[in-house]
């Protein structure tokens, strides 16, 4: 018999948008946010259940930006290194 135990570790999701954090953590839905997609309600429900944890992160530390934005040279190299990617010179 296989028994599954619930772990105390929630999946962490990092967010740099304060409005998104408020919706996920508090469910602060108002007339201005009634158009918000069902997926945000989904995130809020799982945050309440403890399945996920939405945490604040500085915009400057948002690693996925390397895939979605034009970055300065230094920031690009910093993020590339954090991903474990290095330049290979073939001479």
NULOKE-11690 format. One record per residue: x, y, z of N, C-alpha, C in turn. Coordinates in nm, 2 decimals, always signed. Layout:
<rec><n_X>X</n_X><n_Y>Y</n_Y><n_Z>Z</n_Z><ca_X>X</ca_X><ca_Y>Y</ca_Y><ca_Z>Z</ca_Z><c_X>X</c_X><c_Y>Y</c_Y><c_Z>Z</c_Z></rec>
...
// end
This chain:
<rec><n_X>+0.08</n_X><n_Y>-0.12</n_Y><n_Z>+0.00</n_Z><ca_X>+0.00</ca_X><ca_Y>+0.00</ca_Y><ca_Z>+0.00</ca_Z><c_X>+0.09</c_X><c_Y>+0.12</c_Y><c_Z>+0.00</c_Z></rec>
<rec><n_X>+0.06</n_X><n_Y>+0.22</n_Y><n_Z>-0.09</n_Z><ca_X>+0.13</ca_X><ca_Y>+0.34</ca_Y><ca_Z>-0.09</ca_Z><c_X>+0.06</c_X><c_Y>+0.45</c_Y><c_Z>-0.02</c_Z></rec>
<rec><n_X>+0.12</n_X><n_Y>+0.52</n_Y><n_Z>+0.07</n_Z><ca_X>+0.06</ca_X><ca_Y>+0.62</ca_Y><ca_Z>+0.15</ca_Z><c_X>+0.13</c_X><c_Y>+0.75</c_Y><c_Z>+0.11</c_Z></rec>
<rec><n_X>+0.05</n_X><n_Y>+0.85</n_Y><n_Z>+0.07</n_Z><ca_X>+0.11</ca_X><ca_Y>+0.98</ca_Y><ca_Z>+0.04</ca_Z><c_X>+0.09</c_X><c_Y>+1.07</c_Y><c_Z>+0.16</c_Z></rec>
<rec><n_X>+0.20</n_X><n_Y>+1.14</n_Y><n_Z>+0.19</n_Z><ca_X>+0.19</ca_X><ca_Y>+1.24</ca_Y><ca_Z>+0.30</ca_Z><c_X>+0.21</c_X><c_Y>+1.38</c_Y><c_Z>+0.24</c_Z></rec>
<rec><n_X>+0.13</n_X><n_Y>+1.46</n_Y><n_Z>+0.30</n_Z><ca_X>+0.14</ca_X><ca_Y>+1.60</ca_Y><ca_Z>+0.26</ca_Z><c_X>+0.26</c_X><c_Y>+1.66</c_Y><c_Z>+0.32</c_Z></rec>
<rec><n_X>+0.34</n_X><n_Y>+1.73</n_Y><n_Z>+0.24</n_Z><ca_X>+0.46</ca_X><ca_Y>+1.79</ca_Y><ca_Z>+0.29</ca_Z><c_X>+0.43</c_X><c_Y>+1.93</c_Y><c_Z>+0.34</c_Z></rec>
<rec><n_X>+0.52</n_X><n_Y>+1.99</n_Y><n_Z>+0.41</n_Z><ca_X>+0.50</ca_X><ca_Y>+2.12</ca_Y><ca_Z>+0.46</ca_Z><c_X>+0.56</c_X><c_Y>+2.22</c_Y><c_Z>+0.37</c_Z></rec>
<rec><n_X>+0.62</n_X><n_Y>+2.18</n_Y><n_Z>+0.26</n_Z><ca_X>+0.68</ca_X><ca_Y>+2.27</ca_Y><ca_Z>+0.16</ca_Z><c_X>+0.59</c_X><c_Y>+2.31</c_Y><c_Z>+0.05</c_Z></rec>
<rec><n_X>+0.57</n_X><n_Y>+2.44</n_Y><n_Z>+0.04</n_Z><ca_X>+0.48</ca_X><ca_Y>+2.49</ca_Y><ca_Z>-0.06</ca_Z><c_X>+0.57</c_X><c_Y>+2.53</c_Y><c_Z>-0.18</c_Z></rec>
<rec><n_X>+0.51</n_X><n_Y>+2.53</n_Y><n_Z>-0.30</n_Z><ca_X>+0.58</ca_X><ca_Y>+2.58</ca_Y><ca_Z>-0.41</ca_Z><c_X>+0.59</c_X><c_Y>+2.73</c_Y><c_Z>-0.41</c_Z></rec>
<rec><n_X>+0.72</n_X><n_Y>+2.78</n_Y><n_Z>-0.42</n_Z><ca_X>+0.73</ca_X><ca_Y>+2.92</ca_Y><ca_Z>-0.41</ca_Z><c_X>+0.72</c_X><c_Y>+2.99</c_Y><c_Z>-0.55</c_Z></rec>
<rec><n_X>+0.65</n_X><n_Y>+3.10</n_Y><n_Z>-0.56</n_Z><ca_X>+0.63</ca_X><ca_Y>+3.17</ca_Y><ca_Z>-0.68</ca_Z><c_X>+0.67</c_X><c_Y>+3.32</c_Y><c_Z>-0.65</c_Z></rec>
<rec><n_X>+0.77</n_X><n_Y>+3.37</n_Y><n_Z>-0.72</n_Z><ca_X>+0.82</ca_X><ca_Y>+3.50</ca_Y><ca_Z>-0.69</ca_Z><c_X>+0.75</c_X><c_Y>+3.60</c_Y><c_Z>-0.79</c_Z></rec>
<rec><n_X>+0.71</n_X><n_Y>+3.71</n_Y><n_Z>-0.73</n_Z><ca_X>+0.63</ca_X><ca_Y>+3.81</ca_Y><ca_Z>-0.81</ca_Z><c_X>+0.69</c_X><c_Y>+3.95</c_Y><c_Z>-0.77</c_Z></rec>
<rec><n_X>+0.70</n_X><n_Y>+4.04</n_Y><n_Z>-0.87</n_Z><ca_X>+0.75</ca_X><ca_Y>+4.18</ca_Y><ca_Z>-0.84</ca_Z><c_X>+0.63</c_X><c_Y>+4.28</c_Y><c_Z>-0.85</c_Z></rec>
<rec><n_X>+0.51</n_X><n_Y>+4.24</n_Y><n_Z>-0.88</n_Z><ca_X>+0.40</ca_X><ca_Y>+4.33</ca_Y><ca_Z>-0.90</ca_Z><c_X>+0.32</c_X><c_Y>+4.33</c_Y><c_Z>-0.77</c_Z></rec>
<rec><n_X>+0.31</n_X><n_Y>+4.44</n_Y><n_Z>-0.71</n_Z><ca_X>+0.24</ca_X><ca_Y>+4.46</ca_Y><ca_Z>-0.58</ca_Z><c_X>+0.09</c_X><c_Y>+4.42</c_Y><c_Z>-0.59</c_Z></rec>
<rec><n_X>+0.02</n_X><n_Y>+4.46</n_Y><n_Z>-0.70</n_Z><ca_X>-0.12</ca_X><ca_Y>+4.43</ca_Y><ca_Z>-0.72</ca_Z><c_X>-0.14</c_X><c_Y>+4.28</c_Y><c_Z>-0.73</c_Z></rec>
<rec><n_X>-0.06</n_X><n_Y>+4.21</n_Y><n_Z>-0.80</n_Z><ca_X>-0.07</ca_X><ca_Y>+4.07</ca_Y><ca_Z>-0.81</ca_Z><c_X>-0.05</c_X><c_Y>+4.00</c_Y><c_Z>-0.68</c_Z></rec>
<rec><n_X>+0.05</n_X><n_Y>+4.05</n_Y><n_Z>-0.60</n_Z><ca_X>+0.07</ca_X><ca_Y>+3.99</ca_Y><ca_Z>-0.47</ca_Z><c_X>-0.05</c_X><c_Y>+4.01</c_Y><c_Z>-0.38</c_Z></rec>
<rec><n_X>-0.12</n_X><n_Y>+4.13</n_Y><n_Z>-0.39</n_Z><ca_X>-0.24</ca_X><ca_Y>+4.15</ca_Y><ca_Z>-0.30</ca_Z><c_X>-0.35</c_X><c_Y>+4.06</c_Y><c_Z>-0.34</c_Z></rec>
<rec><n_X>-0.37</n_X><n_Y>+4.04</n_Y><n_Z>-0.47</n_Z><ca_X>-0.47</ca_X><ca_Y>+3.95</ca_Y><ca_Z>-0.52</ca_Z><c_X>-0.45</c_X><c_Y>+3.81</c_Y><c_Z>-0.48</c_Z></rec>
<rec><n_X>-0.32</n_X><n_Y>+3.76</n_Y><n_Z>-0.49</n_Z><ca_X>-0.29</ca_X><ca_Y>+3.63</ca_Y><ca_Z>-0.45</ca_Z><c_X>-0.30</c_X><c_Y>+3.60</c_Y><c_Z>-0.30</c_Z></rec>
<rec><n_X>-0.25</n_X><n_Y>+3.69</n_Y><n_Z>-0.23</n_Z><ca_X>-0.24</ca_X><ca_Y>+3.67</ca_Y><ca_Z>-0.08</ca_Z><c_X>-0.38</c_X><c_Y>+3.70</c_Y><c_Z>-0.01</c_Z></rec>
<rec><n_X>-0.44</n_X><n_Y>+3.81</n_Y><n_Z>-0.04</n_Z><ca_X>-0.55</ca_X><ca_Y>+3.86</ca_Y><ca_Z>+0.03</ca_Z><c_X>-0.69</c_X><c_Y>+3.84</c_Y><c_Z>-0.04</c_Z></rec>
<rec><n_X>-0.68</n_X><n_Y>+3.82</n_Y><n_Z>-0.17</n_Z><ca_X>-0.80</ca_X><ca_Y>+3.81</ca_Y><ca_Z>-0.24</ca_Z><c_X>-0.87</c_X><c_Y>+3.95</c_Y><c_Z>-0.25</c_Z></rec>
<rec><n_X>-0.80</n_X><n_Y>+4.05</n_Y><n_Z>-0.25</n_Z><ca_X>-0.85</ca_X><ca_Y>+4.19</ca_Y><ca_Z>-0.25</ca_Z><c_X>-0.92</c_X><c_Y>+4.22</c_Y><c_Z>-0.39</c_Z></rec>
<rec><n_X>-1.03</n_X><n_Y>+4.16</n_Y><n_Z>-0.42</n_Z><ca_X>-1.10</ca_X><ca_Y>+4.18</ca_Y><ca_Z>-0.54</ca_Z><c_X>-1.19</c_X><c_Y>+4.29</c_Y><c_Z>-0.53</c_Z></rec>
<rec><n_X>-1.19</n_X><n_Y>+4.38</n_Y><n_Z>-0.62</n_Z><ca_X>-1.28</ca_X><ca_Y>+4.50</ca_Y><ca_Z>-0.62</ca_Z><c_X>-1.35</c_X><c_Y>+4.52</c_Y><c_Z>-0.75</c_Z></rec>
<rec><n_X>-1.42</n_X><n_Y>+4.62</n_Y><n_Z>-0.77</n_Z><ca_X>-1.49</ca_X><ca_Y>+4.65</ca_Y><ca_Z>-0.90</ca_Z><c_X>-1.38</c_X><c_Y>+4.67</c_Y><c_Z>-1.01</c_Z></rec>
<rec><n_X>-1.26</n_X><n_Y>+4.72</n_Y><n_Z>-0.97</n_Z><ca_X>-1.16</ca_X><ca_Y>+4.74</ca_Y><ca_Z>-1.06</ca_Z><c_X>-1.09</c_X><c_Y>+4.61</c_Y><c_Z>-1.10</c_Z></rec>
<rec><n_X>-1.10</n_X><n_Y>+4.50</n_Y><n_Z>-1.03</n_Z><ca_X>-1.04</ca_X><ca_Y>+4.38</ca_Y><ca_Z>-1.06</ca_Z><c_X>-1.13</c_X><c_Y>+4.27</c_Y><c_Z>-1.10</c_Z></rec>
<rec><n_X>-1.26</n_X><n_Y>+4.30</n_Y><n_Z>-1.12</n_Z><ca_X>-1.36</ca_X><ca_Y>+4.20</ca_Y><ca_Z>-1.15</ca_Z><c_X>-1.33</c_X><c_Y>+4.13</c_Y><c_Z>-1.28</c_Z></rec>
<rec><n_X>-1.25</n_X><n_Y>+4.20</n_Y><n_Z>-1.37</n_Z><ca_X>-1.22</ca_X><ca_Y>+4.14</ca_Y><ca_Z>-1.50</ca_Z><c_X>-1.10</c_X><c_Y>+4.04</c_Y><c_Z>-1.49</c_Z></rec>
<rec><n_X>-1.04</n_X><n_Y>+4.03</n_Y><n_Z>-1.37</n_Z><ca_X>-0.93</ca_X><ca_Y>+3.94</ca_Y><ca_Z>-1.36</ca_Z><c_X>-0.97</c_X><c_Y>+3.80</c_Y><c_Z>-1.39</c_Z></rec>
<rec><n_X>-0.88</n_X><n_Y>+3.74</n_Y><n_Z>-1.47</n_Z><ca_X>-0.90</ca_X><ca_Y>+3.60</ca_Y><ca_Z>-1.51</ca_Z><c_X>-0.92</c_X><c_Y>+3.50</c_Y><c_Z>-1.40</c_Z></rec>
<rec><n_X>-0.98</n_X><n_Y>+3.39</n_Y><n_Z>-1.42</n_Z><ca_X>-1.01</ca_X><ca_Y>+3.29</ca_Y><ca_Z>-1.32</ca_Z><c_X>-0.88</c_X><c_Y>+3.24</c_Y><c_Z>-1.27</c_Z></rec>
<rec><n_X>-0.77</n_X><n_Y>+3.24</n_Y><n_Z>-1.34</n_Z><ca_X>-0.64</ca_X><ca_Y>+3.19</ca_Y><ca_Z>-1.29</ca_Z><c_X>-0.59</c_X><c_Y>+3.26</c_Y><c_Z>-1.17</c_Z></rec>
<rec><n_X>-0.62</n_X><n_Y>+3.38</n_Y><n_Z>-1.15</n_Z><ca_X>-0.58</ca_X><ca_Y>+3.45</ca_Y><ca_Z>-1.03</ca_Z><c_X>-0.66</c_X><c_Y>+3.41</c_Y><c_Z>-0.91</c_Z></rec>
<rec><n_X>-0.79</n_X><n_Y>+3.37</n_Y><n_Z>-0.93</n_Z><ca_X>-0.87</ca_X><ca_Y>+3.32</ca_Y><ca_Z>-0.82</ca_Z><c_X>-0.81</c_X><c_Y>+3.18</c_Y><c_Z>-0.78</c_Z></rec>
<rec><n_X>-0.76</n_X><n_Y>+3.11</n_Y><n_Z>-0.88</n_Z><ca_X>-0.70</ca_X><ca_Y>+2.98</ca_Y><ca_Z>-0.86</ca_Z><c_X>-0.58</c_X><c_Y>+2.99</c_Y><c_Z>-0.78</c_Z></rec>
<rec><n_X>-0.49</n_X><n_Y>+3.09</n_Y><n_Z>-0.81</n_Z><ca_X>-0.37</ca_X><ca_Y>+3.11</ca_Y><ca_Z>-0.73</ca_Z><c_X>-0.40</c_X><c_Y>+3.15</c_Y><c_Z>-0.59</c_Z></rec>
<rec><n_X>-0.50</n_X><n_Y>+3.24</n_Y><n_Z>-0.57</n_Z><ca_X>-0.54</ca_X><ca_Y>+3.28</ca_Y><ca_Z>-0.44</ca_Z><c_X>-0.59</c_X><c_Y>+3.16</c_Y><c_Z>-0.36</c_Z></rec>
<rec><n_X>-0.67</n_X><n_Y>+3.07</n_Y><n_Z>-0.42</n_Z><ca_X>-0.72</ca_X><ca_Y>+2.96</ca_Y><ca_Z>-0.34</ca_Z><c_X>-0.61</c_X><c_Y>+2.87</c_Y><c_Z>-0.30</c_Z></rec>
<rec><n_X>-0.51</n_X><n_Y>+2.84</n_Y><n_Z>-0.39</n_Z><ca_X>-0.40</ca_X><ca_Y>+2.76</ca_Y><ca_Z>-0.35</ca_Z><c_X>-0.30</c_X><c_Y>+2.83</c_Y><c_Z>-0.25</c_Z></rec>
<rec><n_X>-0.30</n_X><n_Y>+2.96</n_Y><n_Z>-0.25</n_Z><ca_X>-0.22</ca_X><ca_Y>+3.03</ca_Y><ca_Z>-0.15</ca_Z><c_X>-0.28</c_X><c_Y>+3.01</c_Y><c_Z>-0.02</c_Z></rec>
<rec><n_X>-0.42</n_X><n_Y>+3.02</n_Y><n_Z>-0.01</n_Z><ca_X>-0.49</ca_X><ca_Y>+3.00</ca_Y><ca_Z>+0.12</ca_Z><c_X>-0.47</c_X><c_Y>+2.86</c_Y><c_Z>+0.17</c_Z></rec>
<rec><n_X>-0.47</n_X><n_Y>+2.76</n_Y><n_Z>+0.08</n_Z><ca_X>-0.45</ca_X><ca_Y>+2.62</ca_Y><ca_Z>+0.12</ca_Z><c_X>-0.31</c_X><c_Y>+2.59</c_Y><c_Z>+0.16</c_Z></rec>
<rec><n_X>-0.21</n_X><n_Y>+2.67</n_Y><n_Z>+0.12</n_Z><ca_X>-0.07</ca_X><ca_Y>+2.65</ca_Y><ca_Z>+0.16</ca_Z><c_X>+0.00</c_X><c_Y>+2.56</c_Y><c_Z>+0.05</c_Z></rec>
<rec><n_X>-0.07</n_X><n_Y>+2.54</n_Y><n_Z>-0.06</n_Z><ca_X>+0.00</ca_X><ca_Y>+2.46</ca_Y><ca_Z>-0.17</ca_Z><c_X>+0.11</c_X><c_Y>+2.54</c_Y><c_Z>-0.24</c_Z></rec>
<rec><n_X>+0.08</n_X><n_Y>+2.67</n_Y><n_Z>-0.25</n_Z><ca_X>+0.19</ca_X><ca_Y>+2.76</ca_Y><ca_Z>-0.31</ca_Z><c_X>+0.21</c_X><c_Y>+2.88</c_Y><c_Z>-0.22</c_Z></rec>
<rec><n_X>+0.32</n_X><n_Y>+2.94</n_Y><n_Z>-0.24</n_Z><ca_X>+0.35</ca_X><ca_Y>+3.06</ca_Y><ca_Z>-0.16</ca_Z><c_X>+0.40</c_X><c_Y>+3.17</c_Y><c_Z>-0.25</c_Z></rec>
<rec><n_X>+0.33</n_X><n_Y>+3.28</n_Y><n_Z>-0.26</n_Z><ca_X>+0.36</ca_X><ca_Y>+3.39</ca_Y><ca_Z>-0.35</ca_Z><c_X>+0.45</c_X><c_Y>+3.49</c_Y><c_Z>-0.27</c_Z></rec>
<rec><n_X>+0.57</n_X><n_Y>+3.51</n_Y><n_Z>-0.31</n_Z><ca_X>+0.66</ca_X><ca_Y>+3.60</ca_Y><ca_Z>-0.24</ca_Z><c_X>+0.71</c_X><c_Y>+3.72</c_Y><c_Z>-0.32</c_Z></rec>
<rec><n_X>+0.73</n_X><n_Y>+3.83</n_Y><n_Z>-0.26</n_Z><ca_X>+0.78</ca_X><ca_Y>+3.95</ca_Y><ca_Z>-0.32</ca_Z><c_X>+0.93</c_X><c_Y>+3.93</c_Y><c_Z>-0.36</c_Z></rec>
<rec><n_X>+0.96</n_X><n_Y>+3.98</n_Y><n_Z>-0.48</n_Z><ca_X>+1.10</ca_X><ca_Y>+3.98</ca_Y><ca_Z>-0.53</ca_Z><c_X>+1.12</c_X><c_Y>+4.11</c_Y><c_Z>-0.60</c_Z></rec>
<rec><n_X>+1.24</n_X><n_Y>+4.16</n_Y><n_Z>-0.58</n_Z><ca_X>+1.27</ca_X><ca_Y>+4.29</ca_Y><ca_Z>-0.65</ca_Z><c_X>+1.27</c_X><c_Y>+4.27</c_Y><c_Z>-0.80</c_Z></rec>
<rec><n_X>+1.23</n_X><n_Y>+4.37</n_Y><n_Z>-0.87</n_Z><ca_X>+1.23</ca_X><ca_Y>+4.37</ca_Y><ca_Z>-1.02</ca_Z><c_X>+1.37</c_X><c_Y>+4.34</c_Y><c_Z>-1.07</c_Z></rec>
<rec><n_X>+1.47</n_X><n_Y>+4.39</n_Y><n_Z>-1.00</n_Z><ca_X>+1.61</ca_X><ca_Y>+4.38</ca_Y><ca_Z>-1.04</ca_Z><c_X>+1.66</c_X><c_Y>+4.23</c_Y><c_Z>-1.03</c_Z></rec>
<rec><n_X>+1.59</n_X><n_Y>+4.15</n_Y><n_Z>-0.95</n_Z><ca_X>+1.63</ca_X><ca_Y>+4.01</ca_Y><ca_Z>-0.93</ca_Z><c_X>+1.54</c_X><c_Y>+3.91</c_Y><c_Z>-1.00</c_Z></rec>
<rec><n_X>+1.46</n_X><n_Y>+3.96</n_Y><n_Z>-1.09</n_Z><ca_X>+1.36</ca_X><ca_Y>+3.87</ca_Y><ca_Z>-1.16</ca_Z><c_X>+1.44</c_X><c_Y>+3.79</c_Y><c_Z>-1.27</c_Z></rec>
<rec><n_X>+1.49</n_X><n_Y>+3.68</n_Y><n_Z>-1.24</n_Z><ca_X>+1.57</ca_X><ca_Y>+3.60</ca_Y><ca_Z>-1.33</ca_Z><c_X>+1.50</c_X><c_Y>+3.57</c_Y><c_Z>-1.46</c_Z></rec>
<rec><n_X>+1.37</n_X><n_Y>+3.54</n_Y><n_Z>-1.47</n_Z><ca_X>+1.31</ca_X><ca_Y>+3.51</ca_Y><ca_Z>-1.60</ca_Z><c_X>+1.32</c_X><c_Y>+3.63</c_Y><c_Z>-1.70</c_Z></rec>
<rec><n_X>+1.35</n_X><n_Y>+3.75</n_Y><n_Z>-1.65</n_Z><ca_X>+1.37</ca_X><ca_Y>+3.86</ca_Y><ca_Z>-1.74</ca_Z><c_X>+1.47</c_X><c_Y>+3.84</c_Y><c_Z>-1.85</c_Z></rec>
<rec><n_X>+1.57</n_X><n_Y>+3.75</n_Y><n_Z>-1.82</n_Z><ca_X>+1.67</ca_X><ca_Y>+3.72</ca_Y><ca_Z>-1.92</ca_Z><c_X>+1.61</c_X><c_Y>+3.66</c_Y><c_Z>-2.05</c_Z></rec>
<rec><n_X>+1.49</n_X><n_Y>+3.60</n_Y><n_Z>-2.03</n_Z><ca_X>+1.42</ca_X><ca_Y>+3.53</ca_Y><ca_Z>-2.14</ca_Z><c_X>+1.32</c_X><c_Y>+3.63</c_Y><c_Z>-2.21</c_Z></rec>
<rec><n_X>+1.28</n_X><n_Y>+3.73</n_Y><n_Z>-2.14</n_Z><ca_X>+1.16</ca_X><ca_Y>+3.81</ca_Y><ca_Z>-2.19</ca_Z><c_X>+1.19</c_X><c_Y>+3.96</c_Y><c_Z>-2.22</c_Z></rec>
<rec><n_X>+1.31</n_X><n_Y>+4.01</n_Y><n_Z>-2.17</n_Z><ca_X>+1.34</ca_X><ca_Y>+4.15</ca_Y><ca_Z>-2.19</ca_Z><c_X>+1.48</c_X><c_Y>+4.17</c_Y><c_Z>-2.24</c_Z></rec>
<rec><n_X>+1.49</n_X><n_Y>+4.29</n_Y><n_Z>-2.30</n_Z><ca_X>+1.63</ca_X><ca_Y>+4.34</ca_Y><ca_Z>-2.34</ca_Z><c_X>+1.69</c_X><c_Y>+4.39</c_Y><c_Z>-2.22</c_Z></rec>
<rec><n_X>+1.80</n_X><n_Y>+4.33</n_Y><n_Z>-2.18</n_Z><ca_X>+1.87</ca_X><ca_Y>+4.37</ca_Y><ca_Z>-2.06</ca_Z><c_X>+2.01</c_X><c_Y>+4.43</c_Y><c_Z>-2.09</c_Z></rec>
<rec><n_X>+2.06</n_X><n_Y>+4.51</n_Y><n_Z>-2.00</n_Z><ca_X>+2.19</ca_X><ca_Y>+4.57</ca_Y><ca_Z>-2.01</ca_Z><c_X>+2.29</c_X><c_Y>+4.46</c_Y><c_Z>-2.01</c_Z></rec>
<rec><n_X>+2.41</n_X><n_Y>+4.48</n_Y><n_Z>-2.06</n_Z><ca_X>+2.52</ca_X><ca_Y>+4.38</ca_Y><ca_Z>-2.07</ca_Z><c_X>+2.55</c_X><c_Y>+4.32</c_Y><c_Z>-1.93</c_Z></rec>
<rec><n_X>+2.57</n_X><n_Y>+4.40</n_Y><n_Z>-1.83</n_Z><ca_X>+2.60</ca_X><ca_Y>+4.35</ca_Y><ca_Z>-1.70</ca_Z><c_X>+2.49</c_X><c_Y>+4.26</c_Y><c_Z>-1.64</c_Z></rec>
<rec><n_X>+2.37</n_X><n_Y>+4.31</n_Y><n_Z>-1.65</n_Z><ca_X>+2.26</ca_X><ca_Y>+4.23</ca_Y><ca_Z>-1.60</ca_Z><c_X>+2.24</c_X><c_Y>+4.10</c_Y><c_Z>-1.67</c_Z></rec>
<rec><n_X>+2.26</n_X><n_Y>+4.10</n_Y><n_Z>-1.81</n_Z><ca_X>+2.25</ca_X><ca_Y>+3.98</ca_Y><ca_Z>-1.89</ca_Z><c_X>+2.36</c_X><c_Y>+3.88</c_Y><c_Z>-1.84</c_Z></rec>
<rec><n_X>+2.48</n_X><n_Y>+3.93</n_Y><n_Z>-1.82</n_Z><ca_X>+2.59</ca_X><ca_Y>+3.84</ca_Y><ca_Z>-1.78</ca_Z><c_X>+2.56</c_X><c_Y>+3.78</c_Y><c_Z>-1.64</c_Z></rec>
<rec><n_X>+2.51</n_X><n_Y>+3.87</n_Y><n_Z>-1.55</n_Z><ca_X>+2.48</ca_X><ca_Y>+3.82</ca_Y><ca_Z>-1.42</ca_Z><c_X>+2.37</c_X><c_Y>+3.71</c_Y><c_Z>-1.42</c_Z></rec>
<rec><n_X>+2.27</n_X><n_Y>+3.73</n_Y><n_Z>-1.49</n_Z><ca_X>+2.16</ca_X><ca_Y>+3.63</ca_Y><ca_Z>-1.50</ca_Z><c_X>+2.21</c_X><c_Y>+3.51</c_Y><c_Z>-1.57</c_Z></rec>
<rec><n_X>+2.29</n_X><n_Y>+3.52</n_Y><n_Z>-1.68</n_Z><ca_X>+2.34</ca_X><ca_Y>+3.41</ca_Y><ca_Z>-1.75</ca_Z><c_X>+2.42</c_X><c_Y>+3.32</c_Y><c_Z>-1.65</c_Z></rec>
<rec><n_X>+2.50</n_X><n_Y>+3.38</n_Y><n_Z>-1.57</n_Z><ca_X>+2.58</ca_X><ca_Y>+3.31</ca_Y><ca_Z>-1.47</ca_Z><c_X>+2.50</c_X><c_Y>+3.24</c_Y><c_Z>-1.37</c_Z></rec>
<rec><n_X>+2.39</n_X><n_Y>+3.30</n_Y><n_Z>-1.32</n_Z><ca_X>+2.30</ca_X><ca_Y>+3.24</ca_Y><ca_Z>-1.23</ca_Z><c_X>+2.23</c_X><c_Y>+3.12</c_Y><c_Z>-1.29</c_Z></rec>
<rec><n_X>+2.21</n_X><n_Y>+3.12</n_Y><n_Z>-1.42</n_Z><ca_X>+2.15</ca_X><ca_Y>+3.00</ca_Y><ca_Z>-1.49</ca_Z><c_X>+2.25</c_X><c_Y>+2.89</c_Y><c_Z>-1.51</c_Z></rec>
<rec><n_X>+2.37</n_X><n_Y>+2.92</n_Y><n_Z>-1.48</n_Z><ca_X>+2.48</ca_X><ca_Y>+2.82</ca_Y><ca_Z>-1.50</ca_Z><c_X>+2.52</c_X><c_Y>+2.81</c_Y><c_Z>-1.65</c_Z></rec>
<rec><n_X>+2.50</n_X><n_Y>+2.92</n_Y><n_Z>-1.72</n_Z><ca_X>+2.54</ca_X><ca_Y>+2.92</ca_Y><ca_Z>-1.86</ca_Z><c_X>+2.67</c_X><c_Y>+3.00</c_Y><c_Z>-1.88</c_Z></rec>
<rec><n_X>+2.76</n_X><n_Y>+2.96</n_Y><n_Z>-1.95</n_Z><ca_X>+2.89</ca_X><ca_Y>+3.03</ca_Y><ca_Z>-1.97</ca_Z><c_X>+2.92</c_X><c_Y>+3.03</c_Y><c_Z>-2.12</c_Z></rec>
<rec><n_X>+2.99</n_X><n_Y>+3.13</n_Y><n_Z>-2.16</n_Z><ca_X>+3.03</ca_X><ca_Y>+3.15</ca_Y><ca_Z>-2.30</ca_Z><c_X>+3.15</c_X><c_Y>+3.05</c_Y><c_Z>-2.33</c_Z></rec>
<rec><n_X>+3.14</n_X><n_Y>+2.98</n_Y><n_Z>-2.44</n_Z><ca_X>+3.24</ca_X><ca_Y>+2.89</ca_Y><ca_Z>-2.49</ca_Z><c_X>+3.31</c_X><c_Y>+2.95</c_Y><c_Z>-2.61</c_Z></rec>
<rec><n_X>+3.44</n_X><n_Y>+2.98</n_Y><n_Z>-2.60</n_Z><ca_X>+3.51</ca_X><ca_Y>+3.03</ca_Y><ca_Z>-2.71</ca_Z><c_X>+3.57</c_X><c_Y>+2.91</c_Y><c_Z>-2.79</c_Z></rec>
<rec><n_X>+3.53</n_X><n_Y>+2.90</n_Y><n_Z>-2.91</n_Z><ca_X>+3.59</ca_X><ca_Y>+2.80</ca_Y><ca_Z>-3.00</ca_Z><c_X>+3.69</c_X><c_Y>+2.87</c_Y><c_Z>-3.10</c_Z></rec>
<rec><n_X>+3.81</n_X><n_Y>+2.85</n_Y><n_Z>-3.08</n_Z><ca_X>+3.91</ca_X><ca_Y>+2.91</ca_Y><ca_Z>-3.17</ca_Z><c_X>+3.97</c_X><c_Y>+2.81</c_Y><c_Z>-3.27</c_Z></rec>
// end
